[in-house]
Amino acid sequence: MQKSRLVRILRTFTKKEVRDFRKWLHSPAHNQREDVVAIFEYLVAGDHLEKDELLDKTVIFPHVYPQEPFDDAKIRQGMHFLLKAMEDFLVYQDLLEDEVRSKVVLAKVYRQRQLGKSFKRTMQAARKLQEQQSLRNRHYLQNEYDLQYEEYSYLSGLRRTVPLNLQEVSNSM
């Protein structure tokens, strides 16, 4: 387990990320398994992440499942669910850091659900945030492309004879 993705990722977490991830794990919307929380709490307790002998599955198992005989499949399943929750948390955190991208993703959901007014309002907010960006770097250009693509997808889905923004999509590349 010392070289597992789970441990490698967890070693990169800051104290704030550990705190936020703990809240994430305790939320029933993101995790419904107590053994996943127990594995996480064991790993972040003290210096368990630093000592390889404390990362052995046979050492962790009695802390997570007391009074049960060692079951490799059971501990691996718990570790798998913890890794999945951790990856979901990291994706969520990354999405929160970019307001424009968050709004574009929300607009995409509205477009797919055919909620035109909500789509337009969200796209306006995303466009306003995008225009306030001072840097015109790769990140800005990627968001610009995503905005134009969502606008194109919305317009093409109307099935009317409206001019499409294909040139703007192409220019934003």
Secondary structure, DSSP 8 states (H G I E B T S, - for coil): -TTSHHHHHHTT--HHHHHHHHHHHHSTTT---HHHHHHHHHHHSTTTTT-GGGG-HHHHHHHHSTTS---HHHHHHHHHHHHHHHHHHHHHHHHHH-HHHHHHHHHHHHHHTT-HHHHHHHHHHHHHHHHT----SHHHHHHHHHHHHHHHHHHHHT-SS----HHHHHHT-
